[in-house]
Amino acid sequence: MEGRENHFSADIIAFFMSMPIFDRINAEEIKVIARHMNKVALNKDDILFRESEKGSYVCFVRETSPPAYRV
């Protein structure tokens, strides 16, 4: 398993930096945040969460194919 420091590549850090919610955070701070994040790949018909579920985390969808749907 790759180390947590290398878990998030430069393109993922750039993805986060391009999001308005992170526009005042520099790359080093993004790296600190990234150490506490998990990357998840889902298969077709997998459900990440349901709209009515109470959660203790936030999700950012990097790409989806086919489009994601509210369940």
N, C-alpha and C positions, 0 to 999 in steps of 0.2 A: 504494500500500500504506500502510495506516495505521501510525503510529509505534508503537514498542514500548511507550512509556509509556501510550498509550491502548488498547493491544491487549486488556487485561483490564478489562472494565467493572466497575462497582460491584457488580453482581449476582454476578459470578464471584468477586470478592474476598470477598463475603459468603458464598458457597458454601464457599470454603476456610476461612474463619474459623469456619464451623459444624462443621467436621470435627474430631473429638477430637485427631487428630494435630497440629493447628495451634492448639489451644486456649490455648496460652501465648504465642502470637505475635501482636503487635498489627498493625493494618492497614498501617502503614508498612513493617514487616518483610515482610508478605505481598506488598506491592508489589515489594519487592526480589527476593523469590523468584520472583514472577510474571514479572519481566523475563527470567528464564532458562528460561521454560516456553514450550511451543508448544501451540496449540489445534489439534486435528485433528477434522475431520468425516468420518465414514465413510459410505459407501453400503451398501445392503443387500448382504449376502454378502462385504463386505470383511473382512479379518482384520487386526486390530491386532497381535497376536502369538499364538504358540502356547504352550501351557502348558509344554512342555519346552524352549523356547528360552531361552538365556542372554541377559540383557539388561543394558544399562548405563543404564537409565532407569526411572522409576516412572510409572504412569498412574493418573489419577483419572477415572472415568466419571461424567460429570455427568448424563446422561440417555440412555436407550436405548429404542428402539421399532423392532422387537420386542425382547424381552428378549435380553440378551447370553448367549452360551453358551461353555462351556469347549471348546476344540478341542485 
